[in-house]
Amino acid sequence: MIKKIYLYLPIFLFYFSFSASAGGGLIAFYKLGSIKGNIKEVKTKIIHQLESNDFEILGSYSPMNNTDLQVIIFTNKQLENICQQIPDRGLMAAGMRVGLIAKNDSIEISLLNPEYIFYAYLRDYTKQFEIELNQISIDIKMALYPISNGFFPYITSSLSERELKEFRFTVRNPSFEEPVLIKQFSGFEEAVKTINENLQARKEGCIKVYELIDSAKQTAVFGVGLLDERRGETVFLPKLGISHIAALPYELAVSKGKVTILHGKYRFPLYWSDLTITEYRKIYKSPRDVEELMKALTH
């Protein structure tokens, strides 16, 4: 019986790799179902599944410092190597994410859809690495399949490949290619050193969740937990929707001496793709707040 399950499993997951929603587009998150137990137990099971399938755990944390929430960030060498070949902020796409939410005596599990982020963050480069990226996506689903109830769209809202590559929430909103310049350092080493020191000191309530550093190409990405209670996740996450916690942590990118982030007016609507204009207005201060918190890490 087990052999039959694994015989058809790759076909099942390959189907999901290309059909993420009934509308034919790509959804941001999969719902993998719920598991009985507590956060620690379920987290341990997920990490075991990922590591047993050659994925590396980059980090984990509780958004908003809420112990009922957990995000696990992971990658593998092939994905990391692909992202390292893509200039500026390509390394952002190397961090895959699983979200855990404790509800009563069970844990709800979500997965950031790999294809969604590949098309949003790697854009036209996805064509160059199409076969490899599709296989990575299948490998992620195969690793998590034993502890899931299936891969179901979390929301009905979806975006096509082209819409993700060119994504703007409104015509006047910034795109992926219009990041916010946080600071220009004289060199890569100075930038990384300064950011690491400030993260270690938890400046402005910011913590390092993970880091990916490619010294040869002088690029780096820091996953930053924004735990400041006045301007961070405590403010924007409840308004946007806690079910999408696998959107976190927020990325801080370094390319040579240039430090940037994706604009909140781009990143929030990208991950909360079902966001209405009315809901978006509720977090109108948050893009600026995130920018200020990230700037604190460079001084």
N, C-alpha and C positions, 0 to 999 in steps of 0.2 A: 504493500500500500504506500509506504513512504517513497519507494522508487517511482511510483506512478505520479505522486504529487510533484516531485522534483523534475520529472520528465516534462510536465506541462507548465511548471512554474515560470521558466524563462519566456514562454510564449505569452502567458498571462501578463507578465510585467512588461514585455515588449509592447503589448497592446496599450498599456497605460502610459508608456513612454511617449506615445504619439496621440493619445486620445484622453486628454486630461479633463475634459468637460463635455457635457452634452452639446454645448454650443460650438464645439470644434476648436475653441481657443485653449489657452493654457491658464490654469488657475494657480494662485499663489501658494496654496497650502492643501495638503492632503490630511484627512482625518483618518487615523489608523485604528480608532476605537478606544475602548477603555480596558484597563487591567486592574484587577483587585490587588490591593496592597497600598503601601505608602510611597512617597516620592523617592526615598533612598533605595528601596527595593527595586522599583521599576527602573530607576536610573542605572543601577548596577546591571540589570538584565540587558538594557539597551547598549550600554558600553561594552558588555561582553559580546553581544551580537556583532557590533561594529568592529571591534578589535579582532574577533575571530574571522572576519572577512577582509582583513588587511586594511581597515580604516584606522586612522590615527585620531585620537581625541585631542583637540586643541585646547579645550577649556569648557567650563560650565559655570553658571551662576544663577541666582534668584533675582529676576527683575523686580524692581521696587523694594528690594530686600524682603520680599514676601516669600516665606518658606513653603507656601502652597504652589509656588511657581518655579519652574526650572527650565533652563535652556542648555542644550548640549551642542557644542560646535565640533565638527569633525571634518576630515579631509582624507585624501590618499595621495601617494606620491605622483601618480599619473595626472590627477587633476591639478595638483600644485605645479607640476612641470609645464602643463599647458598654459596655466594662468601666468606663469613667469615669462612666457614668450609674448605676452600682450602688454604693450606699454601703458604707463601711467597707472590707472586704477584696475587693471586686469586681475590683480591678485585678490581683489575683493570677492571674486566669484569662487575662490577656493574654499571658503568656509561654508559648509553645509550645516543645517540646523534641525534639531528635533526639539519640540516644545512639550512640556509636561504641566498639566494643571490638576491639582488635587481637588476632587469633588466627592464629598462624603468618604466612603471607604474604597474608592477607586481612583485611578489616574487616567485622565484623558490625554491621548498622545496625538501630536500633529507633526507633520514633516513639511519643511519648506520644499516646494517642488523644484528639483534641480534644473529642469528645462526652463522654467520661468526665469530664474536668475541668470542662466547661461545667456538667454536671448537679451535680457535687460542689461546685463553688465558686460558681456563679451561682444554683443551686437553682431556685426558682420563677420567677426572672427569665428563665430559658431559654425559657419560653412566650412572653414578650413579644417576644423577639428570635429566635424559632425559625427563621424563614426565613433571616435574615442569618447566624446561627451555622451552620446546615447548609451554606450556600454557602461559608463560610470553611473549614469542614472539607473540603469537596470540593476547594476551591482548593489546600489544603495537600497533599492526596493527588495532585492533578494535577501540582503542582510537583515532587514527589518520585518520581512514577511512572517517569520515564525512567531513573532510577538504581536502581530496585528490581526485585526478582523477584516482586513482588506484595505484598499486605497481609494477613499471616497473624497470627492470635492468638498472642501469645507464650506465654500460659498458657490453660488451659481455664476457670479461675475467672472468673466474670463477675458483675456487679451490675446490677440493673434501674435504670431512671431514678429510681423512687421510693426504692430502697435507697440510691442515691448521694445524693439530696437529704437523706435522714434518717440518713446513715451514722454508725454507732457500731460499734466492733469487738465490744464486749460491752455489756450494758445499762448498766453502771456507767461506761463510758468516755465521754469528752467527745465532743461533736459539733463541726461546723464553727462553730456559733454560740456555742461556749464556748472562745474562744481564751485564751491565756496573756497576761496583762498584763505586759509587760516594764518599761515605765516611763511615767509621765505627765509630760510636759513642759508648760511654760507656754504654748508655742505651736508651730505647725508648723515654722516656719523654724528654731527652736532644735533641734528634734528631728532634722531632716534634716541640719543642719550638724554636729551632734555625731556622728551615725552615719557621715557621710561622712568626717569627720576620723579616726575610729577605724578605719574600713575602709582608709583610705589608709595608716595606720600598721600595718596587719595585726595589730591587737590580738588576742591569744589565738589567733593563727593563722587569723583570719577574713579573707577577701578578698571584694571586690565583684566579682561576675560580671556583674551587670546592674542597672540601675535604671530605674524608670518613675515620673516625678514629674508630678503634676497640681497645679500651684500654685494654680490658680483654685478647685479643689474641696478643696484642702489634703489630698490623699491621695498616698501614695507606696508603692512596693514595691521592696525591695532583695533581689536574689538573692544569697545569701551562701554562699560556699564554706567549709566547716568543716574546715580543714586541720590543726587541732590533733591531734597524734598520740595524745593520751591520752583525749580526749573526743569527737573529731569523726568524720569519715567513715571513717577508718582502723579505728575500733572497730566501728561499726554496719553499714557497707556489706557487708563480707564475710559477716557473720552473716545479713543479710537477703537478699543475692543481688545480685551485681554486674550481672547481666543487666538489672536495672531501673535502671540509672544515669540514665535520662532522668527519673527522679523528682527529680533534683537540678538546681539547688541549692535549699536550704531558703529559704523566703521570710520576710522581716521587713517587716511592714506598718506604715504610719504613717497615722493619721486625725486631722487637726488636731494635737493634742499627744500623742495616745495612741499608744503603740508596742505592737504585739502580734505574736505568732506563733501558728500553729496548733499545738495541743498534739501532742507526739510520739505520744501514745497514740491520737490520731486520724489524724495524717498518715502515720505509718509503715504501719499496716494498710491505709489507703486505697490507697496506691501498691503495696504488697505484698499484694494482695488474696487471695493464696493462702496467706498466713501462718497457721500453726497456733498454737495456744496454747503449745505447747512451744517453737516457734521464737520466738514473741513474748517469752517469758520470758528468752530469751538476751540481749535488748537492753533489759531492764527499767530499766537505769540511763540509757540514752541520752536519753529524753525530758527528764530532769532536766539531763543534761549539755548538751544543746542549749540549754535555757533559760538556763543559766549563761553559755554562750558568747555568746548574744544579749544578755544583760544587760550583759556587758562592753563591748558596742558603744554603750551609752547612758550611760556614765560617763566 
